[in-house]
Amino acid sequence: MTIRGLRRLSKTCVGLGLAAAALILPQMPAQAAGDLLVAPTRIILDGQRGTEIILNNIGAETATYRISMELRRMTAEGRLTDVSPEEANELERAAKEMIRYAPRRVTLPPNQPQAIRLGVRAPKDLPDGEYRVHLLFRAVPKAISVVDQVQQEDGFSIALTPIYGVTIPVIIRQGELKATAAIANARIEQGEEGPAFVFDLSRTGNRSTYGEIRVKKQGQNEPLLLVRGVAVYPEISQRKVSLQVPAEVVAQLKGPLSIEYYEPRNIGGGLITKTDLVLR
């Protein structure tokens, strides 16, 4: 895939996006926001060994990025909300204390990759469980000279600078952890952006589940709908999954269907759960 093949986000104040891997890392999933490419998009550590995250500036100008560590929780709608230091629970505080990374600020010329070293220091008495933080890679806007700013006739001016960011989860797993999942209550809902295929995805066990969803017409191999990166984190037992449906696919979702939840292909691609249903 070429750089032109990457999906770009619209210019909002803060944008997050998903993209396929670029030339520098052809086998590794990546996220792109603005001109920053980050790979991999999800990291799992066993509590002892470390790894690296690769940043790449795919823009035409030198850019500076700041790396910070944040806590986020998943809601029943599948969204991730920020957790303040005061709101953090014991698992979240432990996760932040274990993670080490460097550097925390990088300046990258165009098409210049940079490795961020990531390590973990797990205490010997760490209870079994899954611990998670999120790393945020955010562009640092360039300073604008006063003489370069355009002033209005009344002498007052406002400049809006889009700030792009990419967030990835870093997960530490301690001990023998297991999880199972189930799918229920599939239906079509009408939303502001049109029809959506909606179902409930539940999880039991002491770790998260993560993978891709395939919605198929029974007896056919090619999915009608496919979405990657669907997670259910340990802080919730069930979440709502909502998939936007193209107009030409709506009619095909009537009748016998199967919904399949698979692990990512880079860790084996095994089936997590599957359900058959008839949608009327």
VEXNU-754310 format. One record per residue: x, y, z negated of N, C-alpha, C in turn. Coordinates in steps of 0.05 Angstrom, whole numbers, padded with zeros to 5 digits, always signed. Atoms other than C-alpha are relative to their C-alpha. Layout:
VEXNU-754310
XYZXYZXYZ ...
//
This chain:
VEXNU-754310
+00017-00024+00000+00000+00000+00000+00018+00025+00000 -00015-00025-00001+00026+00070+00017-00011+00019-00021 +00008-00020+00019+00022+00131-00028-00027+00012+00009 +00025-00012-00010-00034+00157+00018-00024-00018-00008 +00022+00018+00007-00075+00096-00002-00010+00003-00028 +00008-00003+00028-00079+00117-00075-00025+00018-00002 +00023-00016+00006-00144+00144-00101+00008+00024-00016 -00006-00024+00015-00141+00216-00125-00025+00009-00015 +00023-00011+00015-00184+00250-00177-00007+00028+00010 +00008-00028-00005-00223+00313-00165+00013+00017-00021 -00015-00018+00019-00190+00374-00199-00019+00010-00021 +00014-00009+00023-00223+00379-00266+00021+00007-00021 -00020-00009+00020-00192+00406-00330+00016-00023-00010 -00015+00024+00007-00173+00336-00352-00011-00023+00016 +00010+00021-00017-00177+00278-00304+00013-00026-00006 -00011+00027+00003-00168+00203-00310-00008-00015+00025 +00007+00015-00024-00165+00156-00252+00013-00027+00001 -00012+00026-00004-00149+00086-00229+00010-00001+00029 -00010+00003-00027-00106+00068-00169+00015-00026+00002 -00016+00025-00004-00072+00008-00139+00029+00007-00003 -00028-00004+00004+00002-00001-00149+00014+00013+00023 -00015-00014-00021+00050+00043-00110+00024-00015+00008 -00022+00015-00012+00112+00025-00072+00021-00009-00020 -00021+00006+00018+00158+00026-00132-00006-00025-00017 +00008+00023+00016+00118-00028-00169-00022-00015+00013 +00021+00012-00016+00081-00071-00118-00016-00021-00015 +00014+00021+00014+00061-00125-00169-00013+00009-00025 +00009-00010+00026+00039-00080-00226-00022+00020+00003 +00022-00019-00002-00028-00045-00234+00009+00027-00011 -00008-00027+00007-00022+00030-00240-00024+00018-00003 +00020-00021+00001-00062+00091-00259+00012+00025+00011 -00009-00026-00010-00057+00158-00224-00019+00022-00008 +00016-00024+00006-00080+00227-00245+00017+00023+00010 -00016-00021-00012-00059+00288-00206+00022-00012+00016 -00023+00011-00015+00011+00271-00181+00016-00019-00017 -00014+00019+00017+00030+00224-00238-00011-00028+00003 +00007+00028-00002+00031+00149-00229+00012-00014-00024 -00009+00014+00024+00036+00104-00291-00005-00030+00003 +00003+00029-00002+00048+00029-00292+00017-00013-00022 +00027+00012-00004+00027-00017-00323-00021+00016-00014 +00023-00015+00011-00042+00006-00344-00009-00011-00027 +00008+00012+00025-00048-00039-00405+00024-00017-00010 -00023+00014+00011+00005-00067-00452-00009-00017-00024 +00004+00017+00023+00001-00126-00500+00027-00009-00011 -00025+00008+00013+00057-00138-00550-00006-00020-00022 +00004+00021+00020+00066-00197-00597+00009+00008-00028 -00008-00009+00026+00090-00155-00655+00030+00000-00004 -00029+00001+00003+00165-00165-00642+00014+00013+00024 -00015-00009-00023+00188-00151-00571-00012+00027+00011 +00009-00025-00012+00184-00085-00533-00003-00002+00030 +00003+00000-00028+00174-00065-00461+00005+00028+00011 -00003-00026-00012+00177-00007-00412-00025+00008+00016 +00021-00012-00016+00127+00039-00379+00014+00017+00021 -00012-00015-00022+00145+00069-00311-00018+00023+00008 +00013-00024-00010+00125+00140-00294+00012+00007+00027 -00011-00009-00026+00131+00166-00223-00015+00025+00009 +00011-00025-00011+00119+00236-00196-00003-00003+00030 +00005+00004-00029+00086+00225-00128-00008+00027+00013 +00006-00026-00011+00077+00300-00117+00023+00011+00015 -00021-00013-00016+00118+00349-00076+00017+00019-00017 -00015-00018+00017+00143+00390-00136+00009-00013-00025 -00009+00010+00026+00182+00377-00199-00022+00006-00021 +00021-00003+00020+00135+00366-00258+00009-00011-00027 -00007+00009+00027+00140+00358-00333-00025-00012-00013 +00022+00015+00013+00098+00309-00374+00007-00005-00029 -00003+00005+00028+00087+00301-00448-00014-00026-00007 +00011+00026+00008+00075+00233-00479-00008+00001-00030 +00009-00001+00028+00034+00228-00543-00016-00026-00006 +00014+00024+00008+00001+00173-00583-00027+00008-00013 +00027-00007+00010-00074+00175-00598-00015-00025-00009 +00018+00021+00008-00127+00133-00632-00027+00004+00013 +00026-00001-00012-00192+00117-00596-00016-00024-00006 +00018+00023+00005-00252+00074-00610-00021-00002+00022 +00021+00005-00020-00301+00042-00562-00027+00002-00012 +00028-00002+00008-00375+00057-00567-00016-00022+00013 +00017+00020-00012-00433+00012-00550-00006+00005+00029 +00003-00006-00028-00437+00047-00483+00025-00005+00016 -00025+00006-00013-00365+00028-00467+00018+00024+00002 -00017-00024-00001-00337+00098-00476+00021-00001-00022 -00020-00002+00021-00274+00113-00515+00000+00028-00012 +00001-00025+00014-00279+00168-00567+00025+00004-00017 -00023-00006+00016-00222+00203-00603-00005-00004-00030 +00001+00004+00029-00207+00186-00676+00021+00018-00012 -00018-00019+00014-00177+00240-00720+00016-00015-00021 -00016+00013+00021-00122+00222-00771-00017-00005-00025 +00017+00003+00023-00174+00232-00826-00020-00022+00002 +00020+00021-00005-00222+00183-00794+00012-00027+00004 -00013+00025-00006-00171+00129-00781-00003-00020-00022 +00003+00022+00020-00182+00062-00815+00028-00013-00004 -00026+00013+00007-00128+00015-00842+00013-00012+00025 -00012+00012-00024-00118-00022-00776+00011+00021+00019 -00010-00021-00017-00111+00042-00737+00025+00014-00010 -00024-00012+00012-00062+00073-00785+00024-00019+00003 -00021+00019-00002-00021+00009-00784+00011-00001+00029 -00009+00000-00028-00019+00010-00708+00018+00023+00007 -00017-00024-00006+00008+00081-00705+00027-00002-00013 -00026+00002+00014+00062+00065-00756+00019-00020+00013 -00016+00021-00012+00086+00005-00716+00013+00008+00027 -00009-00006-00027+00094+00036-00647+00022+00021+00000 -00022-00019-00005+00159+00070-00626+00003+00003+00030 -00005-00004-00029+00171+00102-00558+00018+00025+00004 -00018-00022-00007+00221+00148-00524+00006-00002+00030 +00002-00027+00011+00229+00197-00492-00030+00008-00002 +00027-00010+00004+00167+00238-00510-00007+00023+00019 +00004-00021-00019+00175+00290-00456+00020-00005+00023 -00017+00005-00023+00202+00280-00385-00005+00021+00021 +00002-00017-00023+00215+00324-00325+00009-00016+00024 -00004+00018-00022+00210+00287-00259+00000+00016+00027 +00001-00010-00028+00231+00310-00189-00019-00017+00016 +00018+00015-00017+00187+00286-00132+00011-00028+00005 -00006+00028-00005+00186+00210-00123+00022-00011-00017 -00021+00008+00019+00231+00201-00183-00013-00016-00023 +00011+00016+00022+00213+00143-00230+00015+00005-00026 -00012-00002+00027+00227+00146-00305-00012-00021-00018 +00010+00021+00019+00223+00089-00356-00004+00012-00027 +00005-00007+00028+00191+00102-00423+00003-00026-00016 -00005+00024+00016+00218+00052-00474-00021-00002-00023 +00021+00005+00019+00165+00022-00519+00007-00023-00018 -00007+00021+00019+00178-00018-00582-00020-00002-00022 +00018+00004+00022+00142-00045-00642+00015-00010-00024 -00013+00009+00025+00164-00053-00715-00023-00010-00018 +00021+00011+00016+00115-00100-00747+00011-00009-00028 -00009+00009+00026+00122-00110-00823-00004-00030-00003 +00001+00029+00003+00134-00181-00847-00027-00010-00011 +00026+00008+00012+00068-00183-00886-00024+00010+00016 +00022-00010-00016+00026-00157-00828-00022-00020+00003 +00022+00019-00002-00043-00189-00831-00006-00007+00029 +00008+00007-00028-00067-00227-00769-00021+00019+00010 +00020-00017-00012-00107-00185-00722+00010+00014+00025 -00007-00015-00023-00107-00140-00662+00001+00030-00008 -00005-00028+00007-00079-00069-00670+00003+00015+00026 +00000-00014-00025-00086-00015-00617+00003+00030-00003 -00002-00029-00003-00064+00055-00600-00002+00006+00030 +00001-00008-00028-00070+00094-00535+00022+00021+00005 -00021-00019-00008-00012+00130-00501-00012+00019+00021 +00009-00020-00019-00030+00195-00466+00023+00013+00014 -00021-00013-00017+00014+00221-00409-00014+00024+00013 +00013-00024-00009-00005+00293-00396+00019+00020+00012 -00017-00020-00013+00023+00344-00348+00002+00026-00016 -00005-00026+00013+00053+00407-00378-00002+00021+00021 +00003-00021-00020+00028+00467-00338+00023+00019+00001 -00022-00019-00003+00080+00513-00310-00009+00028-00009 +00005-00028+00008+00085+00583-00339-00004+00017+00025 +00005-00018-00023+00056+00636-00292+00009+00028-00008 -00010-00027+00005+00092+00702-00287-00023+00020+00000 +00021-00020+00001+00051+00763-00305-00003+00014+00027 +00002-00014-00026+00068+00795-00238-00013-00017+00021 +00012+00018-00020+00042+00734-00202-00030-00003-00005 +00029+00003+00006-00027+00737-00235-00016+00020+00014 +00018-00018-00014-00083+00767-00196-00019+00013-00019 +00018-00014+00019-00120+00820-00235-00025+00010+00014 +00025-00011-00010-00191+00842-00226+00001+00030-00002 +00000-00029+00000-00209+00915-00215-00001+00012-00027 +00003-00011+00027-00226+00924-00288+00024-00006-00017 -00024+00007+00014-00157+00899-00308+00000-00026-00015 +00003+00025+00015-00182+00833-00336+00001-00023+00020 -00001+00023-00018-00165+00766-00304+00000-00026-00016 +00000+00027+00012-00175+00692-00319+00012-00020+00019 -00012+00020-00017-00133+00636-00292-00006-00028-00012 +00006+00027+00008-00157+00564-00296+00021-00019+00012 -00020+00019-00008-00102+00511-00293-00009-00028-00006 +00007+00028+00006-00122+00438-00285+00022-00015-00013 -00020+00016+00015-00086+00393-00334-00009-00029+00003 +00006+00027-00005-00083+00320-00314+00012-00019-00021 -00011+00019+00019-00074+00261-00360-00008-00029+00007 +00005+00029-00002-00069+00185-00359+00002-00012-00027 +00000+00013+00026-00086+00143-00420+00001-00030+00004 -00001+00029-00002-00066+00070-00428-00001-00012-00029 +00000+00013+00026-00080+00022-00487+00026-00016-00004 -00022+00016+00009-00022-00009-00525-00010-00018-00022 +00012+00019+00019-00044-00072-00562+00021-00018-00012 -00018+00018+00014-00006-00110-00615-00017-00023-00011 +00014+00023+00010-00030-00181-00630+00017-00016-00019 -00014+00014+00021-00010-00215-00693-00015-00026-00008 +00013+00025+00008-00025-00289-00707-00015-00013+00024 +00015+00015-00020-00069-00338-00670-00028+00012+00002 +00025-00014-00004-00127-00297-00643-00016-00012+00023 +00017+00011-00021-00187-00320-00603-00024+00019+00003 +00025-00015-00005-00248-00289-00571-00016-00014+00022 +00018+00010-00021-00308-00311-00530-00019+00023+00007 +00018-00021-00010-00358-00270-00490-00025-00012+00011 +00025+00008-00012-00429-00274-00465-00013+00023+00014 +00014-00020-00017-00472-00237-00414-00030-00004-00003 +00029+00003+00003-00546-00222-00423-00014+00026+00009 +00018-00023-00005-00604-00175-00405+00008+00016+00025 -00007-00014-00025-00584-00159-00333-00025+00013+00011 +00022-00014-00011-00628-00107-00300+00010+00022+00018 -00005-00024-00016-00631-00049-00250-00011+00024-00014 +00009-00025+00012-00635+00020-00280+00005+00024+00019 -00003-00024-00016-00645+00087-00246+00014+00022-00017 -00014-00021+00015-00594+00139-00268+00002+00025+00017 -00004-00026-00014-00574+00210-00248+00015-00004+00026 -00015+00005-00024-00526+00181-00197-00011-00022+00018 +00013+00020-00016-00575+00131-00169-00002-00026-00015 +00004+00026+00013-00588+00057-00183+00025-00011-00011 -00023+00013+00013-00542+00019-00230-00008-00028-00008 +00003+00027+00010-00535-00055-00245+00011-00001-00028 -00007-00003+00028-00534-00060-00320-00004-00027-00015 +00003+00023+00017-00523-00116-00370+00015+00004-00026 -00013-00001+00026-00501-00128-00442+00023-00021+00000 -00024+00018+00002-00431-00158-00452+00007-00001-00030 -00006+00004+00028-00420-00187-00522+00026-00015-00004 -00026+00012+00006-00357-00211-00556-00001-00010-00029 -00004+00010+00027-00343-00255-00616+00030-00009-00003 -00028+00007+00005-00275-00270-00648+00015+00023-00012 -00016-00020+00013-00217-00230-00674+00020+00015+00019 -00016-00016-00019-00188-00199-00610-00019+00010+00022 +00016-00011-00021-00212-00160-00550-00001-00019+00024 +00001+00013-00026-00233-00187-00482+00004+00021+00021 -00007-00019-00021-00211-00155-00417+00001-00015+00027 -00001+00013-00026-00220-00171-00344-00017+00014+00021 +00016-00011-00021-00260-00161-00281-00027-00014+00002 +00028+00010-00003-00335-00169-00268-00005-00004+00030 +00008+00006-00028-00360-00202-00204-00030-00007-00001 +00028+00005-00003-00434-00200-00187-00004-00012+00028 +00003+00015-00025-00451-00252-00134-00028-00010+00005 +00024+00015-00007-00510-00278-00096+00007-00029-00002 -00006+00029+00003-00514-00351-00115+00003-00014+00027 -00006+00014-00025-00484-00394-00061+00019+00015+00018 -00019-00016-00016-00439-00338-00034+00026+00004-00015 -00026-00004+00012-00365-00328-00047+00007+00029-00005 -00008-00028+00002-00358-00254-00035-00019+00015-00020 +00018-00014+00019-00384-00211-00093-00014+00024+00012 +00015-00024-00008-00437-00158-00082+00011+00024-00015 -00012-00021+00016-00406-00117-00138+00025-00011-00014 -00025+00009+00014-00336-00120-00168+00012+00024-00014 -00014-00022+00015-00304-00077-00222+00021-00013-00018 -00022+00009+00016-00238-00086-00257+00004+00017-00025 -00006-00015+00025-00214-00065-00326-00023+00002-00019 +00022-00001+00019-00276-00082-00366+00009-00013-00027 -00010+00009+00026-00258-00088-00440-00023+00001-00020 +00016-00002+00025-00295-00103-00505+00020-00001-00023 -00020-00001+00021-00251-00081-00563-00011-00010-00026 +00009+00013+00025-00254-00112-00633-00018+00017-00017 +00017-00016+00017-00289-00052-00664-00030-00002+00007 +00028+00004-00007-00353-00070-00628-00004-00030+00007 +00006+00028-00008-00388-00137-00616-00016-00001+00026 +00016+00000-00025-00429-00115-00556+00002+00028+00013 +00001-00026-00014-00427-00061-00503-00017-00002+00025 +00016-00002-00024-00468-00039-00444+00019+00004+00024 -00015-00003-00024-00437-00048-00375-00019+00010+00022 +00017-00012-00020-00465-00004-00320+00016+00003+00026 -00014-00001-00025-00444-00013-00247-00017+00015+00021 +00014-00015-00021-00464+00038-00194-00004-00018+00024 +00007+00017-00022-00499+00004-00136-00004+00016+00026 +00005-00014-00025-00492+00028-00064-00028-00006+00011 +00027+00003-00009-00559+00038-00030-00004-00025+00017 +00004+00024-00017-00547-00018+00020+00002-00026-00015 -00003+00025+00015-00534-00068-00036-00024-00005-00019 +00022+00003+00019-00596-00055-00079-00018-00024+00006 +00019+00021-00008-00642-00102-00040+00013-00028-00004 -00014+00026+00003-00589-00158-00043+00002-00010-00029 -00002+00008+00028-00590-00158-00119-00026-00013-00010 +00024+00014+00008-00660-00188-00120+00004-00030+00005 -00001+00028-00003-00666-00262-00131+00022-00013-00017 -00020+00014+00016-00615-00313-00157+00028+00012+00002 -00027-00012+00001-00549-00282-00180+00017-00014-00020 -00018+00008+00021-00488-00300-00220+00017+00024-00007 -00018-00021+00009-00447-00252-00263+00023-00014-00013 -00025+00014+00010-00375-00275-00276+00019+00021-00011 -00019-00017+00014-00324-00245-00323+00026-00015-00001 -00025+00014-00002-00252-00264-00307+00023+00016-00013 -00024-00013+00009-00185-00250-00339+00015+00012+00023 -00016-00011-00022-00136-00207-00298+00017-00022+00013 -00014+00020-00015-00101-00246-00245+00029-00003-00008 -00028+00001+00008-00032-00228-00272+00005-00016-00025 -00003+00017+00024-00046-00269-00335-00015-00027+00004 +00012+00026-00006-00078-00328-00300-00027+00001+00014 +00026-00003-00013-00146-00303-00277-00021-00020-00008 +00019+00020+00009-00185-00353-00319-00027+00012-00005 +00027-00008+00005-00260-00350-00327-00005+00004-00030 +00007-00005+00028-00281-00317-00392-00028-00009-00006 +00028+00008+00003-00356-00326-00384-00014+00004+00026 +00017-00002-00024-00410-00334-00331-00028-00005-00008 +00029+00005+00004-00485-00330-00329-00014+00001+00027 +00017+00000-00024-00536-00347-00275-00027+00011-00008 +00026-00012+00005-00602-00309-00270-00015+00005+00025 +00016-00008-00023-00658-00290-00225-00010+00028-00006 +00008-00028+00004-00669-00215-00218-00024+00006+00018 +00025-00006-00015-00739-00193-00197-00004+00030+00003 
//
